[in-house]
Amino acid sequence: MALRKIEMLGDEPLEISYVKSYLRIEHDKDDGLIEGFMAAARSSIEAYTSRALIPQKWELTLNAGFAVARSDRTYLSGDKSRGTKGIELPRSPFMEMVGDPILESDYGQKNLTDYRVDTSGRTAKIHFGPSAQAMLNGTGKIIIQFIAGYSAKNLPDGLKQAILMIIAQLYENRVPSNDNPGLVGEFSENVSLLLRPYQVKRLA
């Protein structure tokens, strides 16, 4: 299973003017530094929580046989409102699929239309139908592209506050640019408390 970020689809979740107001900074000479801290704070929170704080396009590649084996056919039939098992889309919150998943095998590429995305839980999960199994011919991988993230107006207050607190810590302990100014060390206990409710635990 491999996951990669394809594209960032939004700006940083907080405006620099808002961040500077929080830091009580009235000059512009550190704007570039602060913008770097903003990106570092966001990316460190994303890594810790497995959430996308701004809309992002992701690609997940996995073994096709495994994907089909973990799918719930009863959920696919519409008899259940929530599936069992399934394949987690490992960034939250899920926004939308980017086209249909692609089955890639020795016989070429085919679009898979027999699938359903379950968004009822804490993370979105995708299930594949029996037609995907029939197309496998014993081998292959499935490539899934999806968009995950918060819009600026929907970012939870706890995550906003965590971003601000990390930026404040970085700015207070800023060092010359050749000494990794954007490096985020251990989160403070207060930041960890803010982030804990948003941390997505990966399932086997």
Backbone as JSON Lines, residues from 0, in Angstrom:
{"i":0,"aa":"M","n":[0.85,-1.19,0.0],"ca":[0.0,0.0,0.0],"c":[0.88,1.24,0.0]}
{"i":1,"aa":"A","n":[0.6,2.17,-0.89],"ca":[1.4,3.4,-0.98],"c":[0.47,4.6,-1.07]}
{"i":2,"aa":"L","n":[0.82,5.64,-0.36],"ca":[0.04,6.87,-0.36],"c":[0.95,8.03,-0.72]}
{"i":3,"aa":"R","n":[0.5,8.87,-1.65],"ca":[1.29,10.06,-1.97],"c":[0.39,11.25,-2.22]}
{"i":4,"aa":"K","n":[0.89,12.4,-1.82],"ca":[0.17,13.66,-2.06],"c":[0.47,14.12,-3.48]}
{"i":5,"aa":"I","n":[-0.58,14.41,-4.23],"ca":[-0.41,14.84,-5.61],"c":[-0.39,16.36,-5.73]}
{"i":6,"aa":"E","n":[-1.3,17.01,-4.99],"ca":[-1.45,18.45,-5.21],"c":[-2.12,19.11,-4.02]}
{"i":7,"aa":"M","n":[-1.64,20.29,-3.67],"ca":[-2.31,21.13,-2.68],"c":[-3.34,21.98,-3.42]}
{"i":8,"aa":"L","n":[-4.56,22.01,-2.9],"ca":[-5.65,22.69,-3.61],"c":[-6.14,23.94,-2.9]}
{"i":9,"aa":"G","n":[-5.44,24.36,-1.86],"ca":[-5.88,25.54,-1.13],"c":[-4.71,26.27,-0.5]}
{"i":10,"aa":"D","n":[-4.98,27.47,-0.02],"ca":[-3.97,28.26,0.67],"c":[-3.89,27.83,2.13]}
{"i":11,"aa":"E","n":[-2.9,28.36,2.84],"ca":[-2.78,28.07,4.27],"c":[-4.09,28.44,4.97]}
{"i":12,"aa":"P","n":[-4.49,27.68,5.98],"ca":[-5.81,27.89,6.58],"c":[-6.0,29.2,7.33]}
{"i":13,"aa":"L","n":[-4.91,29.83,7.75],"ca":[-5.01,31.11,8.47],"c":[-4.36,32.21,7.66]}
{"i":14,"aa":"E","n":[-4.95,33.39,7.67],"ca":[-4.36,34.56,7.01],"c":[-3.17,35.05,7.83]}
{"i":15,"aa":"I","n":[-2.15,35.54,7.14],"ca":[-0.97,36.01,7.86],"c":[-1.3,37.2,8.75]}
{"i":16,"aa":"S","n":[-2.25,38.02,8.35],"ca":[-2.64,39.16,9.18],"c":[-3.23,38.69,10.51]}
{"i":17,"aa":"Y","n":[-3.98,37.59,10.48],"ca":[-4.57,37.02,11.69],"c":[-3.48,36.45,12.59]}
{"i":18,"aa":"V","n":[-2.5,35.78,11.98],"ca":[-1.39,35.21,12.74],"c":[-0.56,36.32,13.39]}
{"i":19,"aa":"K","n":[-0.27,37.37,12.63],"ca":[0.52,38.49,13.17],"c":[-0.21,39.18,14.3]}
{"i":20,"aa":"S","n":[-1.52,39.29,14.19],"ca":[-2.29,39.88,15.28],"c":[-2.17,39.02,16.54]}
{"i":21,"aa":"Y","n":[-2.21,37.71,16.38],"ca":[-2.06,36.8,17.53],"c":[-0.67,36.96,18.15]}
{"i":22,"aa":"L","n":[0.34,37.13,17.3],"ca":[1.72,37.28,17.77],"c":[2.02,38.71,18.23]}
{"i":23,"aa":"R","n":[1.09,39.61,18.01],"ca":[1.26,41.04,18.34],"c":[2.44,41.64,17.58]}
{"i":24,"aa":"I","n":[2.5,41.36,16.29],"ca":[3.55,41.88,15.42],"c":[2.93,42.92,14.48]}
{"i":25,"aa":"E","n":[3.52,44.09,14.45],"ca":[2.98,45.17,13.62],"c":[3.86,45.5,12.42]}
{"i":26,"aa":"H","n":[5.07,44.93,12.33],"ca":[5.95,45.21,11.2],"c":[5.87,44.08,10.18]}
{"i":27,"aa":"D","n":[6.49,44.29,9.02],"ca":[6.42,43.32,7.92],"c":[7.74,42.58,7.68]}
{"i":28,"aa":"K","n":[8.78,42.91,8.41],"ca":[10.11,42.38,8.09],"c":[10.22,40.87,8.29]}
{"i":29,"aa":"D","n":[9.34,40.28,9.1],"ca":[9.4,38.84,9.36],"c":[8.31,38.07,8.63]}
{"i":30,"aa":"D","n":[7.64,38.69,7.67],"ca":[6.51,38.03,7.0],"c":[6.91,36.7,6.35]}
{"i":31,"aa":"G","n":[8.05,36.69,5.66],"ca":[8.49,35.46,5.02],"c":[8.75,34.36,6.02]}
{"i":32,"aa":"L","n":[9.36,34.72,7.15],"ca":[9.64,33.76,8.21],"c":[8.34,33.2,8.79]}
{"i":33,"aa":"I","n":[7.39,34.09,9.02],"ca":[6.11,33.68,9.6],"c":[5.36,32.76,8.64]}
{"i":34,"aa":"E","n":[5.4,33.07,7.36],"ca":[4.74,32.21,6.38],"c":[5.34,30.81,6.38]}
{"i":35,"aa":"G","n":[6.67,30.73,6.56],"ca":[7.31,29.43,6.67],"c":[6.86,28.68,7.92]}
{"i":36,"aa":"F","n":[6.7,29.41,9.03],"ca":[6.22,28.79,10.26],"c":[4.78,28.32,10.11]}
{"i":37,"aa":"M","n":[3.98,29.08,9.37],"ca":[2.59,28.68,9.15],"c":[2.52,27.34,8.43]}
{"i":38,"aa":"A","n":[3.34,27.19,7.38],"ca":[3.36,25.93,6.63],"c":[3.9,24.79,7.49]}
{"i":39,"aa":"A","n":[4.93,25.07,8.28],"ca":[5.52,24.03,9.14],"c":[4.52,23.58,10.21]}
{"i":40,"aa":"A","n":[3.8,24.52,10.79],"ca":[2.82,24.18,11.81],"c":[1.71,23.32,11.22]}
{"i":41,"aa":"R","n":[1.2,23.73,10.06],"ca":[0.13,22.96,9.42],"c":[0.6,21.54,9.08]}
{"i":42,"aa":"S","n":[1.76,21.43,8.44],"ca":[2.21,20.11,8.0],"c":[2.52,19.19,9.18]}
{"i":43,"aa":"S","n":[3.01,19.75,10.28],"ca":[3.3,18.91,11.45],"c":[2.0,18.4,12.08]}
{"i":44,"aa":"I","n":[0.98,19.24,12.1],"ca":[-0.32,18.81,12.61],"c":[-0.93,17.75,11.7]}
{"i":45,"aa":"E","n":[-0.79,17.92,10.39],"ca":[-1.31,16.94,9.44],"c":[-0.64,15.58,9.64]}
{"i":46,"aa":"A","n":[0.67,15.6,9.85],"ca":[1.4,14.34,10.06],"c":[0.96,13.66,11.35]}
{"i":47,"aa":"Y","n":[0.7,14.44,12.38],"ca":[0.32,13.89,13.69],"c":[-1.11,13.35,13.68]}
{"i":48,"aa":"T","n":[-2.01,14.04,12.99],"ca":[-3.43,13.68,13.05],"c":[-3.91,12.82,11.88]}
{"i":49,"aa":"S","n":[-3.13,12.74,10.81],"ca":[-3.57,12.11,9.55],"c":[-4.77,12.84,8.96]}
{"i":50,"aa":"R","n":[-4.84,14.13,9.21],"ca":[-5.89,14.97,8.62],"c":[-5.25,15.98,7.67]}
{"i":51,"aa":"A","n":[-6.03,16.39,6.69],"ca":[-5.6,17.44,5.77],"c":[-6.28,18.74,6.19]}
{"i":52,"aa":"L","n":[-5.49,19.72,6.57],"ca":[-6.06,20.96,7.09],"c":[-6.52,21.89,5.97]}
{"i":53,"aa":"I","n":[-6.08,21.63,4.75],"ca":[-6.57,22.33,3.58],"c":[-6.83,21.28,2.5]}
{"i":54,"aa":"P","n":[-7.69,21.56,1.51],"ca":[-7.98,20.56,0.48],"c":[-6.71,20.12,-0.25]}
{"i":55,"aa":"Q","n":[-6.58,18.81,-0.4],"ca":[-5.41,18.2,-1.05],"c":[-5.85,16.99,-1.86]}
{"i":56,"aa":"K","n":[-5.18,16.77,-2.99],"ca":[-5.44,15.58,-3.79],"c":[-4.42,14.51,-3.43]}
{"i":57,"aa":"W","n":[-4.92,13.3,-3.15],"ca":[-4.07,12.18,-2.74],"c":[-4.28,11.0,-3.68]}
{"i":58,"aa":"E","n":[-3.26,10.15,-3.76],"ca":[-3.36,8.92,-4.53],"c":[-2.96,7.74,-3.66]}
{"i":59,"aa":"L","n":[-3.85,6.75,-3.59],"ca":[-3.61,5.53,-2.82],"c":[-3.51,4.36,-3.79]}
{"i":60,"aa":"T","n":[-2.42,3.6,-3.69],"ca":[-2.22,2.42,-4.53],"c":[-2.13,1.19,-3.63]}
{"i":61,"aa":"L","n":[-2.89,0.14,-3.95],"ca":[-2.89,-1.04,-3.11],"c":[-3.16,-2.29,-3.92]}
{"i":62,"aa":"N","n":[-2.85,-3.42,-3.31],"ca":[-3.07,-4.7,-3.96],"c":[-4.56,-4.91,-4.21]}
{"i":63,"aa":"A","n":[-4.91,-5.25,-5.43],"ca":[-6.32,-5.36,-5.79],"c":[-7.0,-6.51,-5.07]}
{"i":64,"aa":"G","n":[-6.33,-7.64,-4.96],"ca":[-6.93,-8.77,-4.28],"c":[-7.24,-8.46,-2.82]}
{"i":65,"aa":"F","n":[-6.33,-7.77,-2.16],"ca":[-6.54,-7.36,-0.76],"c":[-7.74,-6.41,-0.65]}
{"i":66,"aa":"A","n":[-7.84,-5.46,-1.59],"ca":[-8.92,-4.49,-1.57],"c":[-10.27,-5.17,-1.71]}
{"i":67,"aa":"V","n":[-10.36,-6.11,-2.63],"ca":[-11.62,-6.82,-2.85],"c":[-11.95,-7.7,-1.65]}
{"i":68,"aa":"A","n":[-10.94,-8.36,-1.09],"ca":[-11.16,-9.26,0.04],"c":[-11.7,-8.52,1.27]}
{"i":69,"aa":"R","n":[-11.32,-7.27,1.44],"ca":[-11.77,-6.49,2.6],"c":[-13.09,-5.78,2.36]}
{"i":70,"aa":"S","n":[-13.67,-5.94,1.19],"ca":[-14.9,-5.23,0.86],"c":[-16.12,-6.0,1.37]}
{"i":71,"aa":"D","n":[-17.14,-5.24,1.72],"ca":[-18.38,-5.79,2.28],"c":[-19.44,-5.79,1.18]}
{"i":72,"aa":"R","n":[-19.75,-6.96,0.63],"ca":[-20.7,-7.03,-0.49],"c":[-22.12,-6.68,-0.05]}
{"i":73,"aa":"T","n":[-22.46,-6.95,1.19],"ca":[-23.78,-6.59,1.68],"c":[-23.95,-5.08,1.7]}
{"i":74,"aa":"Y","n":[-22.89,-4.36,2.09],"ca":[-22.93,-2.9,2.06],"c":[-23.05,-2.4,0.62]}
{"i":75,"aa":"L","n":[-22.34,-3.03,-0.3],"ca":[-22.39,-2.64,-1.7],"c":[-23.78,-2.8,-2.29]}
{"i":76,"aa":"S","n":[-24.52,-3.8,-1.8],"ca":[-25.86,-4.05,-2.33],"c":[-26.87,-3.02,-1.84]}
{"i":77,"aa":"G","n":[-26.49,-2.22,-0.85],"ca":[-27.39,-1.21,-0.31],"c":[-28.23,-1.69,0.84]}
{"i":78,"aa":"D","n":[-28.0,-2.93,1.3],"ca":[-28.78,-3.48,2.41],"c":[-28.33,-2.97,3.77]}
{"i":79,"aa":"K","n":[-27.16,-2.34,3.84],"ca":[-26.64,-1.82,5.1],"c":[-26.25,-0.36,4.9]}
{"i":80,"aa":"S","n":[-26.38,0.43,5.99],"ca":[-26.02,1.85,5.91],"c":[-24.55,2.08,6.22]}
{"i":81,"aa":"R","n":[-23.89,1.02,6.74],"ca":[-22.48,1.15,7.08],"c":[-21.79,-0.19,6.82]}
{"i":82,"aa":"G","n":[-20.61,-0.12,6.2],"ca":[-19.93,-1.34,5.82],"c":[-19.04,-1.89,6.91]}
{"i":83,"aa":"T","n":[-18.67,-3.16,6.79],"ca":[-17.71,-3.81,7.66],"c":[-16.36,-3.88,6.94]}
{"i":84,"aa":"K","n":[-15.29,-3.61,7.66],"ca":[-13.94,-3.58,7.1],"c":[-13.84,-2.49,6.02]}
{"i":85,"aa":"G","n":[-13.49,-2.88,4.8],"ca":[-13.27,-1.87,3.76],"c":[-11.84,-1.36,3.78]}
{"i":86,"aa":"I","n":[-11.51,-0.54,2.81],"ca":[-10.19,0.07,2.69],"c":[-10.27,1.52,3.14]}
{"i":87,"aa":"E","n":[-9.52,1.87,4.19],"ca":[-9.52,3.25,4.66],"c":[-8.82,4.16,3.66]}
{"i":88,"aa":"L","n":[-9.4,5.31,3.42],"ca":[-8.74,6.37,2.67],"c":[-7.97,7.18,3.7]}
{"i":89,"aa":"P","n":[-6.62,7.09,3.71],"ca":[-5.83,7.48,4.89],"c":[-5.59,8.98,5.07]}
{"i":90,"aa":"R","n":[-6.48,9.8,4.6],"ca":[-6.46,11.22,4.96],"c":[-7.9,11.66,5.17]}
{"i":91,"aa":"S","n":[-8.11,12.42,6.22],"ca":[-9.44,12.9,6.58],"c":[-9.43,14.42,6.69]}
{"i":92,"aa":"P","n":[-10.58,15.07,6.57],"ca":[-11.87,14.52,6.21],"c":[-11.99,14.3,4.69]}
{"i":93,"aa":"F","n":[-12.66,13.22,4.32],"ca":[-12.87,12.91,2.9],"c":[-13.8,13.95,2.28]}
{"i":94,"aa":"M","n":[-13.47,14.41,1.07],"ca":[-14.31,15.35,0.36],"c":[-14.97,14.71,-0.86]}
{"i":95,"aa":"E","n":[-14.15,14.11,-1.74],"ca":[-14.72,13.5,-2.93],"c":[-13.68,12.63,-3.63]}
{"i":96,"aa":"M","n":[-14.18,11.72,-4.46],"ca":[-13.32,10.91,-5.32],"c":[-12.92,11.76,-6.53]}
{"i":97,"aa":"V","n":[-11.74,11.46,-7.08],"ca":[-11.3,12.07,-8.32],"c":[-11.42,11.0,-9.4]}
{"i":98,"aa":"G","n":[-12.53,10.98,-10.07],"ca":[-12.78,9.94,-11.06],"c":[-12.98,8.58,-10.4]}
{"i":99,"aa":"D","n":[-13.09,7.53,-11.21],"ca":[-13.24,6.18,-10.7],"c":[-11.87,5.57,-10.39]}
{"i":100,"aa":"P","n":[-11.81,4.64,-9.44],"ca":[-10.56,3.9,-9.22],"c":[-10.15,3.18,-10.5]}
{"i":101,"aa":"I","n":[-8.84,2.94,-10.62],"ca":[-8.3,2.27,-11.8],"c":[-7.67,0.95,-11.39]}
{"i":102,"aa":"L","n":[-8.06,-0.11,-12.1],"ca":[-7.42,-1.41,-11.92],"c":[-6.3,-1.52,-12.94]}
{"i":103,"aa":"E","n":[-5.08,-1.69,-12.46],"ca":[-3.92,-1.82,-13.34],"c":[-3.35,-3.22,-13.2]}
{"i":104,"aa":"S","n":[-3.25,-3.94,-14.33],"ca":[-2.74,-5.3,-14.32],"c":[-1.89,-5.54,-15.56]}
{"i":105,"aa":"D","n":[-1.47,-6.79,-15.74],"ca":[-0.69,-7.13,-16.93],"c":[-1.49,-6.95,-18.21]}
{"i":106,"aa":"Y","n":[-2.8,-6.83,-18.05],"ca":[-3.68,-6.71,-19.22],"c":[-4.06,-5.25,-19.51]}
{"i":107,"aa":"G","n":[-3.42,-4.31,-18.82],"ca":[-3.69,-2.9,-19.05],"c":[-4.45,-2.26,-17.9]}
{"i":108,"aa":"Q","n":[-5.1,-1.15,-18.18],"ca":[-5.84,-0.41,-17.16],"c":[-7.33,-0.4,-17.48]}
{"i":109,"aa":"K","n":[-8.13,-0.54,-16.42],"ca":[-9.58,-0.49,-16.57],"c":[-10.17,0.33,-15.42]}
{"i":110,"aa":"N","n":[-11.17,1.13,-15.73],"ca":[-11.87,1.88,-14.68],"c":[-12.8,0.93,-13.92]}
{"i":111,"aa":"L","n":[-12.85,1.11,-12.61],"ca":[-13.75,0.33,-11.76],"c":[-14.95,1.21,-11.38]}
{"i":112,"aa":"T","n":[-16.12,0.76,-11.74],"ca":[-17.33,1.52,-11.4],"c":[-18.16,0.83,-10.32]}
{"i":113,"aa":"D","n":[-17.8,-0.42,-10.02],"ca":[-18.53,-1.2,-9.02],"c":[-17.87,-1.0,-7.65]}
{"i":114,"aa":"Y","n":[-18.17,0.13,-7.02],"ca":[-17.59,0.44,-5.71],"c":[-18.52,1.38,-4.97]}
{"i":115,"aa":"R","n":[-18.29,1.53,-3.68],"ca":[-19.09,2.45,-2.86],"c":[-18.21,2.99,-1.74]}
{"i":116,"aa":"V","n":[-18.3,4.28,-1.48],"ca":[-17.52,4.92,-0.42],"c":[-18.41,5.11,0.81]}
{"i":117,"aa":"D","n":[-17.96,4.59,1.93],"ca":[-18.68,4.68,3.2],"c":[-18.11,5.85,3.99]}
{"i":118,"aa":"T","n":[-18.9,6.89,4.18],"ca":[-18.44,8.08,4.91],"c":[-19.11,8.19,6.28]}
{"i":119,"aa":"S","n":[-19.68,7.1,6.77],"ca":[-20.43,7.16,8.03],"c":[-19.53,7.15,9.26]}
{"i":120,"aa":"G","n":[-18.28,6.72,9.1],"ca":[-17.38,6.62,10.25],"c":[-16.43,7.79,10.36]}
{"i":121,"aa":"R","n":[-15.45,7.64,11.23],"ca":[-14.46,8.7,11.47],"c":[-13.55,8.89,10.25]}
{"i":122,"aa":"T","n":[-13.33,7.8,9.51],"ca":[-12.59,7.88,8.26],"c":[-13.44,7.27,7.15]}
{"i":123,"aa":"A","n":[-13.25,7.75,5.93],"ca":[-13.96,7.18,4.78],"c":[-13.33,5.85,4.4]}
{"i":124,"aa":"K","n":[-14.17,4.91,3.97],"ca":[-13.69,3.6,3.53],"c":[-14.34,3.27,2.19]}
{"i":125,"aa":"I","n":[-13.58,2.62,1.33],"ca":[-14.08,2.25,0.02],"c":[-14.22,0.74,-0.07]}
{"i":126,"aa":"H","n":[-15.31,0.3,-0.72],"ca":[-15.59,-1.11,-0.91],"c":[-15.75,-1.38,-2.4]}
{"i":127,"aa":"F","n":[-15.23,-2.52,-2.84],"ca":[-15.3,-2.9,-4.25],"c":[-16.2,-4.11,-4.43]}
{"i":128,"aa":"G","n":[-16.94,-4.11,-5.55],"ca":[-17.89,-5.18,-5.83],"c":[-17.27,-6.37,-6.53]}
{"i":129,"aa":"P","n":[-18.09,-7.4,-6.76],"ca":[-17.59,-8.65,-7.36],"c":[-17.05,-8.48,-8.77]}
{"i":130,"aa":"S","n":[-17.5,-7.46,-9.5],"ca":[-17.0,-7.27,-10.86],"c":[-15.5,-6.95,-10.84]}
{"i":131,"aa":"A","n":[-15.04,-6.29,-9.78],"ca":[-13.61,-5.99,-9.66],"c":[-12.82,-7.29,-9.52]}
{"i":132,"aa":"Q","n":[-13.37,-8.24,-8.75],"ca":[-12.7,-9.53,-8.59],"c":[-12.62,-10.26,-9.93]}
{"i":133,"aa":"A","n":[-13.68,-10.18,-10.71],"ca":[-13.71,-10.88,-11.99],"c":[-12.69,-10.31,-12.97]}
{"i":134,"aa":"M","n":[-12.36,-9.03,-12.79],"ca":[-11.43,-8.37,-13.7],"c":[-9.97,-8.58,-13.3]}
{"i":135,"aa":"L","n":[-9.73,-9.16,-12.13],"ca":[-8.36,-9.24,-11.62],"c":[-7.47,-10.19,-12.41]}
{"i":136,"aa":"N","n":[-8.03,-11.31,-12.8],"ca":[-7.23,-12.35,-13.45],"c":[-6.05,-12.77,-12.57]}
{"i":137,"aa":"G","n":[-6.27,-12.73,-11.25],"ca":[-5.27,-13.21,-10.31],"c":[-4.2,-12.22,-9.91]}
{"i":138,"aa":"T","n":[-4.17,-11.04,-10.48],"ca":[-3.12,-10.09,-10.14],"c":[-3.63,-8.67,-10.35]}
{"i":139,"aa":"G","n":[-2.8,-7.7,-9.99],"ca":[-3.15,-6.31,-10.27],"c":[-3.13,-5.43,-9.05]}
{"i":140,"aa":"K","n":[-3.19,-4.13,-9.28],"ca":[-3.28,-3.15,-8.21],"c":[-4.37,-2.15,-8.54]}
{"i":141,"aa":"I","n":[-4.9,-1.54,-7.51],"ca":[-5.95,-0.53,-7.68],"c":[-5.37,0.82,-7.3]}
{"i":142,"aa":"I","n":[-5.61,1.81,-8.14],"ca":[-5.15,3.17,-7.9],"c":[-6.37,4.04,-7.65]}
{"i":143,"aa":"I","n":[-6.37,4.69,-6.49],"ca":[-7.51,5.52,-6.06],"c":[-7.02,6.94,-5.87]}
{"i":144,"aa":"Q","n":[-7.69,7.89,-6.47],"ca":[-7.4,9.3,-6.23],"c":[-8.61,9.94,-5.54]}
{"i":145,"aa":"F","n":[-8.33,10.73,-4.53],"ca":[-9.4,11.37,-3.78],"c":[-8.93,12.71,-3.22]}
{"i":146,"aa":"I","n":[-9.88,13.52,-2.86],"ca":[-9.59,14.82,-2.25],"c":[-10.04,14.8,-0.8]}
{"i":147,"aa":"A","n":[-9.17,15.26,0.08],"ca":[-9.47,15.34,1.5],"c":[-9.08,16.71,2.0]}
{"i":148,"aa":"G","n":[-9.74,17.16,3.06],"ca":[-9.34,18.43,3.66],"c":[-10.52,19.22,4.18]}
{"i":149,"aa":"Y","n":[-10.2,20.25,4.95],"ca":[-11.19,21.2,5.44],"c":[-11.19,22.43,4.55]}
{"i":150,"aa":"S","n":[-12.35,23.0,4.33],"ca":[-12.39,24.33,3.75],"c":[-12.02,25.31,4.86]}
{"i":151,"aa":"A","n":[-11.59,26.51,4.48],"ca":[-11.12,27.48,5.47],"c":[-12.19,27.76,6.53]}
{"i":152,"aa":"K","n":[-13.44,27.85,6.12],"ca":[-14.5,28.2,7.07],"c":[-14.9,27.04,7.97]}
{"i":153,"aa":"N","n":[-14.5,25.82,7.6],"ca":[-14.9,24.64,8.39],"c":[-13.78,24.07,9.26]}
{"i":154,"aa":"L","n":[-12.61,24.69,9.25],"ca":[-11.51,24.19,10.08],"c":[-11.89,24.34,11.56]}
{"i":155,"aa":"P","n":[-11.86,23.25,12.33],"ca":[-12.25,23.34,13.75],"c":[-11.38,24.31,14.54]}
{"i":156,"aa":"D","n":[-12.0,24.94,15.53],"ca":[-11.3,25.95,16.33],"c":[-10.09,25.34,17.05]}
{"i":157,"aa":"G","n":[-10.19,24.08,17.47],"ca":[-9.08,23.46,18.16],"c":[-7.84,23.36,17.29]}
{"i":158,"aa":"L","n":[-8.03,23.06,16.01],"ca":[-6.91,22.97,15.08],"c":[-6.34,24.35,14.78]}
{"i":159,"aa":"K","n":[-7.21,25.35,14.66],"ca":[-6.73,26.73,14.46],"c":[-5.85,27.16,15.62]}
{"i":160,"aa":"Q","n":[-6.33,26.9,16.84],"ca":[-5.57,27.32,18.02],"c":[-4.24,26.59,18.1]}
{"i":161,"aa":"A","n":[-4.22,25.31,17.73],"ca":[-2.97,24.55,17.74],"c":[-1.97,25.13,16.75]}
{"i":162,"aa":"I","n":[-2.44,25.51,15.57],"ca":[-1.56,26.15,14.58],"c":[-0.94,27.41,15.16]}
{"i":163,"aa":"L","n":[-1.77,28.25,15.78],"ca":[-1.28,29.52,16.34],"c":[-0.25,29.27,17.44]}
{"i":164,"aa":"M","n":[-0.5,28.31,18.28],"ca":[0.41,28.04,19.39],"c":[1.75,27.51,18.9]}
{"i":165,"aa":"I","n":[1.73,26.67,17.87],"ca":[2.99,26.17,17.31],"c":[3.76,27.3,16.65]}
{"i":166,"aa":"I","n":[3.07,28.14,15.9],"ca":[3.73,29.28,15.26],"c":[4.37,30.18,16.31]}
{"i":167,"aa":"A","n":[3.63,30.44,17.4],"ca":[4.15,31.3,18.47],"c":[5.42,30.7,19.07]}
{"i":168,"aa":"Q","n":[5.42,29.37,19.25],"ca":[6.59,28.69,19.8],"c":[7.78,28.81,18.84]}
{"i":169,"aa":"L","n":[7.52,28.6,17.55],"ca":[8.59,28.7,16.56],"c":[9.13,30.13,16.47]}
{"i":170,"aa":"Y","n":[8.23,31.09,16.51],"ca":[8.67,32.49,16.38],"c":[9.47,32.93,17.6]}
{"i":171,"aa":"E","n":[9.02,32.51,18.77],"ca":[9.72,32.88,20.0],"c":[11.11,32.28,20.04]}
{"i":172,"aa":"N","n":[11.27,31.1,19.45],"ca":[12.57,30.41,19.48],"c":[13.24,30.42,18.11]}
{"i":173,"aa":"R","n":[12.94,31.44,17.31],"ca":[13.47,31.51,15.95],"c":[14.99,31.6,15.97]}
{"i":174,"aa":"V","n":[15.57,31.03,14.91],"ca":[17.02,30.98,14.76],"c":[17.35,31.45,13.35]}
{"i":175,"aa":"P","n":[18.61,31.68,13.03],"ca":[18.97,32.06,11.66],"c":[18.46,31.05,10.64]}
{"i":176,"aa":"S","n":[18.18,31.52,9.42],"ca":[17.51,30.72,8.41],"c":[18.28,29.45,8.05]}
{"i":177,"aa":"N","n":[19.59,29.42,8.26],"ca":[20.35,28.21,7.92],"c":[20.34,27.18,9.05]}
{"i":178,"aa":"D","n":[19.55,27.44,10.1],"ca":[19.46,26.51,11.22],"c":[18.07,25.9,11.35]}
{"i":179,"aa":"N","n":[17.44,25.63,10.2],"ca":[16.14,24.96,10.17],"c":[15.07,25.71,10.97]}
{"i":180,"aa":"P","n":[14.7,26.93,10.56],"ca":[13.73,27.71,11.33],"c":[12.35,27.09,11.35]}
{"i":181,"aa":"G","n":[12.03,26.23,10.38],"ca":[10.7,25.64,10.33],"c":[10.59,24.29,11.0]}
{"i":182,"aa":"L","n":[11.64,23.86,11.68],"ca":[11.63,22.54,12.3],"c":[10.76,22.57,13.56]}
{"i":183,"aa":"V","n":[9.76,21.71,13.58],"ca":[8.87,21.63,14.74],"c":[9.32,20.47,15.6]}
{"i":184,"aa":"G","n":[9.64,20.73,16.85],"ca":[10.06,19.67,17.75],"c":[8.87,19.02,18.42]}
{"i":185,"aa":"E","n":[9.03,18.63,19.67],"ca":[7.93,18.03,20.42],"c":[6.83,19.06,20.64]}
{"i":186,"aa":"F","n":[5.57,18.6,20.49],"ca":[4.45,19.48,20.8],"c":[4.41,19.72,22.31]}
{"i":187,"aa":"S","n":[4.0,20.92,22.7],"ca":[3.77,21.18,24.11],"c":[2.56,20.36,24.56]}
{"i":188,"aa":"E","n":[2.4,20.2,25.86],"ca":[1.27,19.43,26.39],"c":[-0.05,20.07,25.99]}
{"i":189,"aa":"N","n":[-0.11,21.4,25.99],"ca":[-1.35,22.08,25.62],"c":[-1.71,21.85,24.16]}
{"i":190,"aa":"V","n":[-0.71,21.87,23.29],"ca":[-0.96,21.6,21.87],"c":[-1.41,20.15,21.69]}
{"i":191,"aa":"S","n":[-0.76,19.23,22.38],"ca":[-1.14,17.82,22.28],"c":[-2.58,17.61,22.74]}
{"i":192,"aa":"L","n":[-2.99,18.31,23.79],"ca":[-4.37,18.19,24.28],"c":[-5.36,18.7,23.24]}
{"i":193,"aa":"L","n":[-4.99,19.76,22.54],"ca":[-5.87,20.3,21.5],"c":[-5.99,19.33,20.32]}
{"i":194,"aa":"L","n":[-4.89,18.65,19.99],"ca":[-4.85,17.8,18.8],"c":[-5.42,16.41,19.03]}
{"i":195,"aa":"R","n":[-5.39,15.95,20.27],"ca":[-5.75,14.56,20.55],"c":[-7.13,14.18,20.02]}
{"i":196,"aa":"P","n":[-8.16,15.03,20.17],"ca":[-9.49,14.61,19.66],"c":[-9.54,14.47,18.15]}
{"i":197,"aa":"Y","n":[-8.58,15.05,17.44],"ca":[-8.6,15.02,15.98],"c":[-7.67,13.97,15.39]}
{"i":198,"aa":"Q","n":[-6.94,13.27,16.24],"ca":[-5.98,12.29,15.76],"c":[-6.73,11.07,15.23]}
{"i":199,"aa":"V","n":[-6.43,10.7,13.99],"ca":[-7.07,9.54,13.37],"c":[-6.18,8.33,13.6]}
{"i":200,"aa":"K","n":[-6.72,7.34,14.29],"ca":[-5.97,6.11,14.55],"c":[-6.13,5.19,13.36]}
{"i":201,"aa":"R","n":[-5.02,4.78,12.79],"ca":[-5.06,3.87,11.63],"c":[-5.4,2.46,12.1]}
{"i":202,"aa":"L","n":[-6.24,1.8,11.32],"ca":[-6.63,0.45,11.63],"c":[-5.89,-0.55,10.74]}
{"i":203,"aa":"A","n":[-5.67,-1.73,11.25],"ca":[-4.99,-2.77,10.46],"c":[-5.9,-3.25,9.34]}
